[in-house]
């Protein structure tokens, strides 16, 4: 799950990957607090599959550093790494699942692609809504959801919590 570490970023649009990963961890009783590989990790089993849940602590734009270290250590192929991240091109709560693809302007995905050396890894993009005209992109993604959108985002995090089968 992608996001930015620290209390000042909790609940922001850019941290929807962290929020969704936290909901997944809660549902499957996986403790994501072990500090390793420039991130917070938790190991467990979901739907009969061993998983490592990761919240990189490198800040969004350097997420690939943490992902690369974990992939190297555990010998995980990119096609077995599922990235959860925000997407401003999708309506609030809308999901887009792709097995591969470009970064689409997302700096966290760009960094992961750079570190893995491939675009061929699954990603689940979680819509946070389009940036209002004239607003700075950084201000928008680092902003918090209005109250009416918070309920939608929480519902998405908790109701779509099954891992897609990746083959």
C-alpha angles and dihedrals in degrees: 000000000000125000145110123280123238139061093269090067098044111121095014124134091247090058097058088108090058091045093052092046090051090053090049090049091050093049093051097034095243117155109220101191107099110116111225141125094020089301149068112267139186129188125211148118126278121185089341095310125114109237140182113209113205136191106186111220095200094093121259099284093055098042092121091070092065095039092051093050092051093045091051096045096047094032092236116170115228092244087064095054115091116198122204114201145152123264125197091193092067128071117254109289097007114132129212118189120194130172091212141349148123127306090254090213094307108136095204091055091045090056093047091050089050094050097042093042092225143074091213103105127103120257134186111207115201116204117237096173134258121300112252116251113272094015120122112251094226091051090050099048092042090050125096126249117262112248094259090055095044091071091051093050093047090050091051092049093052104035101047096051105131121103115242114241106253116196 
